[in-house]
């Protein structure tokens, strides 16, 4: 059985990309499982690679990387052979609620010391650019090489959970905090171009995050307003939007979302 071992967010080898990667490394500096040591032989101190390795269970895959590559534009590449590029309309989004007003460096400055973990990364794929068959091919290809689960409430938001080789062959039965970052795919009917999303666990309350990122810099989605605050960021690449979902502090122990139990037992695996 093929196994999805690495999900890579690829950036072109430009000064702008190096700056983005440098800021991302600062943002995740307190995340224990973030490997901030860039690849050897590069000509800048920040290196050209950031790796997030699931801390639990031992040997769980896939890892998630952010790295510079010989690409003309950003793309998400899976080592099983599939990829998702940028493109689509460069005009306004269908949804008027996601204009970007915050530079990444400013987001890093405001969140310094407050980001603890990475819940998930993800890509929203516009339905206007991807047919139903294309979407099924994408999901099916990843599901055949990973432990991918349906979103329990029925939306087309499947999640890949890191898993061991034994769990890939059978299923996930151990529910632990640390099976992260997960990876989410979204078949998005509102966007005209792909969107990268990064969900971060913080030690801040909703009130604190609302004060750090007031409207219109930050916003919430109606059904998820009690969970995280959304901050779209300014970046140099046309044909792509990028947002950070900043999760509020959790004080009452791990939930079945954090352990993955809800996705596994209520969503069910896609095979």
C-alpha positions in Angstrom: 0.0 0.0 0.0 1.3 3.5 -0.9 1.6 5.7 2.1 1.3 9.5 2.3 4.5 10.5 4.1 4.8 14.2 3.4 2.5 17.2 2.6 4.5 20.1 1.3 3.5 23.7 1.0 5.9 24.8 -1.7 7.0 28.4 -2.3 9.0 29.7 -5.3 12.7 30.6 -4.5 12.3 34.4 -4.3 13.1 36.9 -1.6 9.4 37.3 -0.8 9.1 33.5 -0.2 12.1 33.6 2.1 10.6 36.4 4.0 7.3 34.5 4.4 9.1 31.4 5.6 11.2 33.4 8.0 8.1 34.9 9.6 6.3 31.5 9.7 9.3 30.1 11.6 9.1 33.0 14.1 5.3 32.4 14.5 5.8 28.7 15.3 9.0 29.1 17.4 7.2 27.8 20.6 5.7 24.7 18.9 7.7 21.8 20.3 7.5 19.6 17.2 8.4 22.3 14.7 11.9 21.7 13.2 13.2 25.2 12.7 16.7 24.2 11.4 16.7 25.1 7.7 18.3 22.9 5.1 22.1 23.0 5.0 23.9 24.8 2.2 21.4 27.7 1.8 22.7 31.2 1.5 20.4 32.7 4.2 20.3 32.0 7.9 16.6 31.2 8.0 17.2 28.1 5.8 14.6 26.9 3.2 12.5 24.4 5.1 10.2 24.2 8.2 9.0 20.7 9.2 6.1 19.8 11.5 6.3 16.2 12.8 3.4 14.6 14.6 4.6 14.0 18.3 2.1 11.2 18.9 1.8 8.4 18.2 5.5 7.5 17.5 6.2 7.3 13.8 2.9 8.8 12.8 2.8 10.2 9.2 2.4 12.4 7.2 4.7 15.2 8.3 4.0 18.7 7.0 6.6 20.9 5.5 6.9 24.4 4.2 9.8 24.8 1.9 11.3 26.7 -1.1 11.2 24.8 -4.3 11.7 25.1 -8.1 8.1 26.2 -8.7 6.7 29.2 -10.5 3.9 29.8 -8.0 2.9 28.3 -4.6 1.5 24.8 -4.6 0.6 22.0 -2.1 2.3 18.8 -3.1 1.7 15.3 -1.8 4.5 12.7 -2.1 1.9 10.3 -3.6 2.0 12.4 -6.8 -1.0 14.8 -6.5 -0.7 18.5 -6.1 -2.9 21.6 -5.8 -1.7 24.8 -7.5 -3.0 28.4 -7.5 -5.2 30.0 -10.1 -8.7 31.0 -10.8 -10.1 34.5 -10.8 -7.9 37.3 -9.5 -11.0 39.4 -9.0 -13.0 39.8 -5.7 -14.0 36.8 -3.8 -17.6 35.6 -3.9 -17.7 36.1 -0.1 -17.0 39.7 0.9 -16.0 38.7 4.4 -12.3 37.7 3.8 -10.4 40.8 2.6 -6.8 40.6 3.9 -5.6 43.6 6.0 -2.9 42.1 8.2 0.7 41.5 7.1 2.2 38.2 8.3 5.0 40.0 10.2 2.3 42.0 12.1 0.4 38.8 12.9 3.6 37.3 14.2 4.3 40.4 16.3 0.9 40.3 18.0 0.9 36.6 18.6 4.5 36.4 19.9 4.8 33.6 22.5 1.1 32.6 22.3 1.1 29.9 19.6 1.5 26.4 21.2 0.5 23.9 18.6 -0.7 23.5 15.0 -4.1 21.9 14.9 -4.3 21.5 11.1 -3.2 22.9 7.8 -5.5 22.8 4.8 -6.5 23.8 1.3 -9.9 25.1 0.2 -10.5 24.1 -3.4 -13.1 26.2 -5.2 -15.9 24.1 -6.6 -16.0 26.5 -9.6 -12.5 25.2 -10.6 -12.9 21.6 -9.6 -15.6 19.3 -11.0 -17.3 16.7 -8.8 -15.2 14.0 -10.5 -12.0 16.0 -10.0 -12.8 16.4 -6.3 -13.6 12.7 -5.9 -10.3 11.8 -7.7 -8.4 14.1 -5.3 -10.1 12.8 -2.2 -9.9 9.2 -3.3 -6.2 9.4 -4.1 -5.3 10.8 -0.7 -7.7 8.5 1.1 -6.1 5.4 -0.4 -2.7 6.4 1.0 -3.7 7.9 4.4 -6.2 7.7 7.3 -8.8 10.2 6.0 -12.1 10.8 7.7 -15.4 12.5 6.7 -16.5 15.6 8.6 -19.3 14.3 10.8 -21.9 17.0 10.0 -21.8 16.2 6.3 -19.8 19.1 4.7 -17.2 18.3 2.2 -14.4 18.9 4.7 -12.5 15.6 4.9 -9.5 15.4 7.3 -6.3 13.4 7.1 -5.1 12.4 10.6 -1.5 11.3 11.1 -1.2 7.6 11.8 1.1 4.7 12.1 1.6 2.1 9.4 -0.5 -0.3 11.4 -3.3 2.2 11.7 -3.2 2.9 8.0 -3.7 -0.8 7.3 -6.5 -1.2 9.9 -7.8 2.0 11.6 -7.2 4.5 14.4 -8.3 3.2 17.7 -6.0 5.2 20.1 -7.2 8.8 20.7 -4.4 11.0 21.9 -3.5 14.7 21.8 -0.5 15.1 19.5 -1.9 13.5 16.3 -1.2 16.8 14.5 -1.0 18.7 12.3 -3.9 17.2 10.5 -4.7 18.2 6.9 -8.1 19.4 5.7 -9.5 19.6 2.2 -12.5 21.8 1.6 -14.7 21.8 -1.6 -15.5 25.5 -1.3 -18.5 26.9 -3.1 -17.8 30.5 -2.1 -14.2 31.1 -3.3 -13.0 31.7 -6.8 -9.3 30.8 -6.1 -7.6 28.3 -3.7 -7.1 29.2 -0.1 -4.5 28.0 2.3 -5.7 27.7 5.9 -3.6 27.2 9.1 -5.4 26.5 12.4 -3.2 27.3 15.4 -3.8 26.5 19.1 -3.2 29.6 21.2 -3.2 30.3 25.0 -5.5 33.3 24.4 -9.2 33.7 25.2 -11.8 34.8 22.7 -11.9 38.2 24.3 -8.1 38.6 24.0 -8.0 37.5 20.3 -10.9 39.8 19.5 -8.9 42.7 21.0 -5.7 41.7 19.1 -7.5 41.3 15.8 -10.7 43.5 15.9 -13.0 43.7 12.9 -12.3 44.1 10.0 -8.8 42.6 10.6 -10.3 39.5 12.2 -13.7 37.8 11.9 -15.6 34.7 12.9 -17.6 32.1 10.9 -21.2 31.9 12.4 -21.1 28.1 13.2 -17.5 28.2 14.5 -17.5 31.5 16.4 -16.9 29.8 19.7 -13.9 28.0 18.5 -11.6 30.3 16.6 -11.0 33.7 15.1 -10.1 34.1 11.4 -7.3 36.4 10.3 -6.7 36.6 6.5 -3.2 37.9 5.7 -1.6 40.0 2.9 0.9 38.1 0.8 2.6 38.5 -2.6 1.0 35.7 -4.7 -1.9 36.2 -7.0 -4.5 33.5 -7.4 -4.3 32.4 -3.7 -5.7 33.5 -0.4 -4.2 32.7 3.0 -5.9 32.7 6.4 -5.0 31.8 9.9 -7.6 30.3 12.2 -6.6 31.2 15.8 -8.1 28.7 18.3 -9.1 30.0 21.7 -7.5 28.6 24.9 -9.0 25.4 26.2 -9.0 25.1 30.0 -11.1 21.9 30.6 -8.9 19.2 29.2 -8.6 17.6 25.8 -11.8 17.4 23.8 -12.8 14.6 21.4 -11.8 17.1 18.6 -8.2 17.4 20.0 -7.8 13.6 20.2 -9.4 12.9 16.8 -12.1 10.7 18.3 -15.0 12.7 16.9 -13.7 12.5 13.4 -12.9 8.8 13.6 -16.0 7.6 15.3 -18.6 10.0 14.1 -17.3 10.8 10.7 -15.9 7.5 9.6 -13.0 6.6 7.4 -12.9 7.2 3.7 -11.4 4.2 2.0 
